Amino acid sequence: MTPMLSSSARIRASFERAAETYDDAATVQRRVCRRLLDAFSERITDPADILDAGCGTGYGARLLRARWPRARIVGADFAPSMLARARLATDACFMADIENLPLPDGVFDLWWSSLTIQWCDNAKVFAEAARTLKPGGRLVLSTLGQGTFRELREAFSGVDEYRHTLPFGDAESVEPTLESAGFHDIALFREECRAYYPDLKSLLRSIKEIGAQTVGSGARGGMMGRAAWQKLTASYEIHRGAEGLPATYDVVFCSARL
């Protein structure tokens, strides 16, 4: 019998498989990354050393390079195939879980992460960010709140009782968790970002192509039958608008100083 993979291992495997399709499918992720930089760049004072935590294929690192061309940018990600693509965008990159970075204390002026920590234990991530930042260093991040993929959850609720999306964390807990890790000067806001698709198959395929299909415990163990699929499709059609079927991302944007 094949051993059951841990939740972390399943997430890593999903992103490992998605490396080839990620850049073409990650339209929302790129939009959020640009919004994050636009929102908080004025709070960041000419950083010399930057960590891109969960760097993926390196899109965020390229944005950071364009904004601060003299900075040393280091990328960290736990999917080797993603890192292979990020190497051209960084001065150095390494495979690591951002909850446990193999780095000394006080290395970076800026700890940056866009749409990564929703897969993590935020308390562990923020503790590592505080440890690896220089005194007075800044954390800038985006993550996902509970409203993400709400249309998908609503549609599935009438079909079965399995979990079909990641149980996204409580956005209201981000600020107190940062404070507990030693951060202050916290600025936080939320925005909804939507992508639109011609049909449900295209929408679900796009989620798979960015590696975001892992949902943790409680997932369906087998394929969905024809009747259940037809019911799901009909339920999702309620959300159709002029631009197509929406997939909503409830995005939390945050900046804090150590």
Summary of the structure (lengths in Angstrom):
residues: 258
radius of gyration: 18.6
end to end distance: 47.8
largest distance: 58.1
contacts: 815
relative contact order: 0.17
helix: 42%
strand: 25%
